[in-house]
Amino acid sequence: MLAQRDTDRLRRYREYLDYYEGRRGAPPRRGRERALVFNYARSIVEKGASYLVTDHRPEVTAADSDAVAAEAERVLAETWDANDLARLDIETEVDTAVLGDGAYKVTWSQEEQRVVVSAPDVQGLHAWWAGDDVRRLWRVAARYTLDADALMDGAAMPSVHSVQGAPIYGRASSAAAGQSAGEVEVVEAWTPDRFELWAQGERVEARANPYGVIPFIVYPNLPRPKQFWGMSDIEPLREPLEELNRAFTQLSRILELSGNPIAVLENVEEARDIAVQPGAVWEVPEQARAYLLDLLQGGGVRLHVEYVDLVYRALHDLSEVPRIAFGDGRFDRSGIALQVELDPLLRRVERKRLIRTAALRRRDRLVLAVAGQHLGRDFRSVETAVRWASAIPEAAPPTG
């Protein structure tokens, strides 16, 4: 069923990744002519991520008692440090901006006796939601591949255990028999009540959900109206990226030809030893004319440069990342003027932070729920918030 599901979405993911990696956006080649590719997609995505994911930590804002609040803060802090969430969040933000969707997974490691937070590849995620509420999931499936040898050893099995701690290694490894050289496709299927594990198309485990909730948080980069899956930062930039590279390539070819001028001969039936070099002497018949083709005359190059500037401006307008965000300091500006120029980017950051804050709060609730279940604590009364540092440097208050 999954092989036929979400084919358009997965195709879009591959296309956006191609732009991000610089594999798309180049003008068509003609013969051996080179084609320039300036990877503005990567630059804009990573610039936006650096402004959005500033210093942030979860905070407990309410609980039944001070003791519960202190214990919840300890669990969140330990989970943050053990999973290196500061690094994971910036990496996940780049992935989310490129593909259009992001995800976290929260489980319990029986071996390490701690909460594990990961960021699964959304290219392998499939989600089902209530018909009238795209925010309410009732099933999530995660598809990925594992090395067959590791699967048979149980070393790479997903960290899922029942409350009684029964492992799921045996039948999954038997499904990998005969696949010792290569990879095995594994699918985890989750509902609030049930967990299923599939390997090589065979269901090898089915049991009650040990967590009581779906341990995935799936969220959009930017939402599409009334749709679950989001919109990539690269989506509105595809045509400007392609046109910018085409214009740069065309201008480069003109300058290259001007540096290696073309000799033009008129009324000449045959020509020999025509060389374009200092001191060269050409012998041509009477009534013939010889000259060098000047592609730069009449200000033609300036027209190309002005067109490149127009495309460049459209690229920054559509990305909402103004040139000043890249450190363009050609003019002296006051702090207020700089903030006004950065306003499109700052407003985009605010819109995205609404989505990210909700996702991180859900992640914190999952962390506390999973930890509480295995540690014998009740964190249901705990409420959390996410505090973000400013997206732009703030002036230090005056002293003295």
N, C-alpha and C positions, 0 to 999 in steps of 0.2 A: 504494500500500500504506500509506503514512504517513497518508493522509487518514482511513483507517479504524482507525488504531492509537491506543491510549491515550486514547480519547475520554473515559472517566470521569476519568482523571487531569487532562486539560486542562480539563474542566468544573470540577473542584475548584479548579484554579489561578485560573480566572476568578472563582469565588465568593469565594475568600480575598482576591483583589485588591479586590473590591467592598467587603468589610468593611474592609480596610486604608485604602481611599480614602474611606470614609464613605458609600458608595452603597447599602449594605445595613445592616440593623439598626434601621431606623426603624419605629415602629408604624404600622399602616395609617391613612391619613387619612380623616376623615369630613367631607365637604364642604370648607369653607374652613378648617377647624381646622388649626392648625400641628402638626407632629410634631417633637419634639426628637431630635437625633442627637448623642450625645457619643462622639467617636471614641477610645474606650479601646483599640481594637485597635491603632491606630498607636502610641499612647503606650506600651503594654505591649511591643510588638515592639521599638521603638527603645530603650526602657529596658533590655531584656534584651541587646540588641546592644552597648550602651555598656558594660555590665558584662563581657561576654564578650571583646570585642575590645579588650584593653588593649595597651600597648606590647609588641611581639613582633618578633623577628628570627630568621632561620635561623642555626644554628651547625653547623660541621663538627665531628663528634665522633671520626671515625676516617678514616684514609686510608693508602695504601701508604707515603707519605713526607711529610715536612714540606712539601716543594715542591708536591706534588699538593694537599695540604690548603690551602696558601696560595693556589694558583691557583683552587681550587674556591670558597674564601671570596671571592676577588675577583670571580669570575663571578656568584655569588649576590648580592653587594652591588651590582654594576653593574646586574643585572637588577631588583633591588628598587627602586633609585632611578630607573632609566629608565622603569619601568612604574608608578611611584607606587603600590606595592603596599600601603602603609599605608592609603591612601584606598580602593583597590579592595577590600581585605579587609572594611572596615566596610560598604561599599555591598553587597558580596556577602552579608554576614551578614544584613543587613536583608531582602534578596531571599529568602535561604534560609529565614529564620524565617517569612516571609509565605507562601511557596509550599510549603514543606516539603522542597525539594531545592535543592542548589547545584551549581555546576560551574565549573571553570577549563579553559582551553585554552592550550596552550603550543606555539608554532610559531616558525619562524625567518623574519625579515624579510630578504630578499635585498637590498632597497634600503638599509635602515639597517644591515645587517650586525650584527644583534643578536637576542637572544631576545625574543619578544613574548608577554606573558601577558595574557589577557583573561578575562572572565567572561561566557560566552554565556548567553542567556536559556533557562532550562530548559523554557520553554513550546515551544521549537522543537527540543528534544533527544529522541531516541528511542534506547533502549539494548537490547541483547540480551546475555544472560549465560548461563553454563553452568547446566544444569538443577539441579545439586546445589550450586551455590555462587554466590549472588547477587552476590558481590564480584568475580567473575572475568568481565570483559566480553570478548566476542569481536567485537562490532560496535557502532559508535555512528554515528548519522545526525544531522546538524545541519541544520535547515530554517530559512531566513530569507528576507527579501526585500531586493532591491537596486534602486536607481534604474536604469532601463534605459539611460539615456544614459551613466552612469558605468560600467555593465557593458560597454557597447560600446567605451568608451575604454580599458578595462582598469584604470581607476584604483581600482575598488572590489573587484577580484578577491581571493579569499582568498590569504593568503601561503603558498602551497604550491609548492615547487620540488623537482625531482628532484636527485639528487646532482650531476648534470651541469648543473643550473641551467636546464633547459628550461621556459619559461613556459607558461601554459595559457590565455592570453587569447583567441586567435583563434577557436576553435570555440565558446567560451562566448558571445562577442559576436555570433556569427552566430545563435545560438539566441535572442538578444534582438532580432533584426531584426524590424521591424514593431511593436515594443513601445517605441518611443522616447519615447512619452508615457505614463508610468506606471511600475509596478514589475514586477520579474521575480522569480519564486520560484526560489531556489537551494537545492540540497541537497548537502551534503558527506556521503559515506558512507565510513567508515573501518573497516578491520580491521587487525590487526597486519601483514598482508602487502600490503594493497591499498588504494588510494585511488580513489574515483570522484567525479566532479562532474556534477551534473544541473542543467539550467536549463530552466524551463518544461516540465518533464516529459520532457526529452530528455537522454540521457546524452551529455555533450560531452567528457568526459575520463575515462580509466581508465589507471592506471599502478601501479607498485609503490609501496608506502608509503615515502616518502623518509626517515621517521624510524625505521621498524622497530617502532614501538609506536603504539597509539592515543593521540593527543595530547590526550585529554580526561580530566579527573578529575571524576567525578560522585559526589556523596555526599549522604546524607540529613540533614535538620535533626535529627530524632529518628527512630530506626529503628522500623519496624513489624516484628513477629516474622516472620522468614523471608521478608521482602519486600525488593525492591530500592529502591523509591521510599519516601520518608519521610513524616513527619507534620508538618503546619504548626502553629506556635504558636497560630494562630487557631482551629484545629479544635475544641478543647474549650471555646472561649469564645463560640461563636455564640449559644447559647441565653441565657446570662447577659447578653451584650451586648444582645440584643433585649429581654429582660425589663427590664433596667435603663433602657433608653430608653423603654419603654412606661410604667414606673412614674414616671419623671421627667416624661413628657408628661402623664400623668394628674394628678399633683400640680400641675404648672404650670397646668392647666386649672382645677383647683379654686381655686387662689389667684387666678387671673385673674377668675373669676366672683365670688369674695368681694370683690375690689376694685371690681367693677361689680355690685353686689347686684341680685338679682332681686326685683321686687315681686310679692307673692302676694296676690290678692284672692279672698275667699271669699263666696259668696252674692251675687255681683254679676253681672248679666246683661250690662252694657255699661259700659265705662270710657273716660274721656277725660282728657287732660292729666294723666296719672299720671307724675310725674317724680321720680327718686331724686336729690335734691340737698339741700344744707343749706337749712333754712327752708321746704322745700316743705310745703304744706298739701293734704291729700287730703280730698275730700268724698265720702262713701260712704253708701249708704242704711242705714236702720235694720236691725238684725240682720245687717249685713254686717261683715266683718272684713278688715283690711288689715295686712300686715306684710312685713318684708324677710326673705328666706330666708338664714339664716346657715349656711353650709356648714362653718364652723369650730367649731361648738359640739360639745360632748361629746368633745373631744380626737380627732376623726377625722383631722385632719391629722397628728397625732403617730403614728397607726397607719401612715400612708403613709410617713412618714419612717423609722420603724423597719423597714418592709419594704424600703425602698430600701437601708438599711444592711445588711440580711441578703443581698440580692442583690449588693451591693458586696463584702461579705466573700467570698461564693462566687466572685466574679470573681477576686479576688486569690488565693484558695486554689487555684483551677484553673490560674491562670497561673503560680503559684509565684513571684510578684513581690509581696512584702508591701508594705504601705503605707509602711513606713519607707524603702523604696528611693526613694520620691518626695519624700523630705525632710520627712516628718511628724515634727516635733520638739516635740510637745505636752508631753512629759514629759522630765525629766532622766534620762538613762540612762548607765550605765557603758559602757566600750568592749566588755566581754564581753557585756553585755546587748544591745547593738546587733548584735553578731555573731550572737548566738543568734536574734534576730528576722530577720536576713538569711539565716539558715541554709538555708531552702528555695531561695532564689535562688542562693546560692553552690554548693549541691549540683547544681542544674540547670546552672550554668555548668561545673562539673567534668565532668558527663556530656557536655555538648556539646563541651567542649575535647578529650575523647578522640577524638571524630569529626573535629573540625577539625584537630587535630594530625596525625592520620593522613593527612588530605587534603593538608595543607601539606607534609608530608614527601614525599608522592608528587609534588606539584608541584615541589619542589626537585630530586628525582631526574630528573624530566622536563626541567627547565631544564638540568641538568648534562649529560644525555644529548644533548639537541638542540645545546647549545653545543659539547660535545666533538666531535660529529660534524662540525660546520662549522669548528671551530678546530683540528682535528687533535689533540685531547687525549683521554686515557682517564681518565674519572672513575668507572669502575665500582666501584672499591674505596672510594669516598667514602661515608660514612654521615653523616646530618644529624639534627639535633633542633630543636625549636622551644621557645624559652623565653618564657613568658608572664609579664608583670608581674602583681602581685596584683590581684584583682578589687576589693578595697577598700583605701583608704589605710592605710598602715602607719605607726605612730608612729616618729619618728626616735629612734635610740638616744641615751641621755643622754650629755652631754658634761661634761668637767671632772673 
